Amino acid sequence: MDELLHQPHYRLRHHRPMAMASRAAQFSAFAALTGYDEDIAEAGRLTDPRAEMSEDALAELDAAFQWMLRHACEQPYVILTCFRQDARKQGGQYVQYAGNFRFYEQETNRVYLTDGTVIPADTISFVKAADAS
């Protein structure tokens, strides 16, 4: 066995030796379940159900919406709470948009803010008039 240890290392004449980085890549971890980590993360991501609004809450929303329409020429600063449906799972999340109300387009049922934000009116669940400070 000792005679093998002291023999010169055999190298092919017509091939360059493999780089150490490439040689190490042969023994790197193998991801047999490609995408599994992403699927686990997606399954663990939480969404909220859309809450049903009471008659009183709907009346308040309607009054606030009518107020916005009456004051559209003044472009009042409002905070709109909307439900954004999740694209992948059932449910979604409530998000707030703040800005100056520009106008409401009845044909498309959308609310436009002066910063270019467009919000489907049927997703709005709360409107608050606020100071722009």
Beta strands, then each sheet from edge to edge (+ up, - down):
strand 1: 77-85
strand 2: 92-105
strand 3: 110-113
strand 4: 118-120
strand 5: 124-129
sheet 1: 4+ 3- 2+ 1- 5+
end
